[in-house]
Amino acid sequence: MTDLTFRDATPADIPALHQLIESAYRGEASRAGWTTEADLLAGQRTDPEDLADILADPAQALLTAWRGEALIGCILIADQGQGTGYFGMLSVSPTLQGAGLGRRLVEAAHDALRDRFDARRVRISAFPQRETLLAWYERLGYRLTGETLPFPYGNPRFGLPLRDDLHFVVMERPLA
């Protein structure tokens, strides 16, 4: 994937970010790619207010990938303190998935976590039902920690669960 520009998101990017993230995770549009959560959750993945909160927080950022004027990818990075970074909300336009942009966004996140937050390790969380995604993260050097996190049932801001066994597994890897 060539002719890409990577930069931090700004508040003016929120409408495009919201559309991209929703299309990558929820609804029929998300089924064009392999990162869909449409079989696990209905409803929203995020909302403009959540994105604005992320952009206003100095301990977080959304890195974006652009092809010309089109936003085609993003990833959230966050400082968790004590040398630990976090990334999430990795989103690539569903019709462009599988071409290496996700890997490039993860690499950009690693660099930014190291440079901005002095992170020496990075953690992520994912649904254990998403075995293909977990295997992809393992190929990137992530390992399961044995930790789990609860899914916020009852909070529609995070989506409407389609099953009653949702939770997250935590994965981690060192940063060089």
C-alpha positions, 0 to 999 in steps of 0.5 A: 500500500503506497501513497499513504500519509500517517498523522495524528487525528484532530477534532476535524477528523471525528466524523471520518473516524467515526464512519471508518471505525463503525464500518470496520467493526459493525453492521453489514459493511464490516463483513467485507473485511475480516475484522468484523464484530457483527456476529458478537455485537450490534449497535455502535462501536464508538461515538463522536463524544468518545472520540473527542474525549480520546483526542482531548486526553494527553495520555491518548491519541488516534493515529490515522492513515490517509490515501489522499483525502480518504481516511482508510485506517486508524489506531488508538494509542494510550499510556497506561503508566509504568512503561506500559502502552496500550493500543486498540480500535485498530480500524482499516476500511473493510475493502482494504483489509488484508493488504498490510495496512493494519500491520503498518498501523500497529508498527506506527503505534509501537513507535509512537508508544515508545517515543511519546510515552516511553513504553517498554511493553504494549498490551491489547485486549480482544474477544477470545471468540476472534481466533483469527485475530488472536492468531494474527496478533501472535504472529506480531509477537503478542502473547496471552497473559492469562488475564481477562477483562469483563465486557461492559454489559448494560452500557450500549455505548460499547455495543449491544451484545448478541451473546452472553459470554463476552469478555476480553483476553489480554495480550502483551509484547515487549517493545524493542 
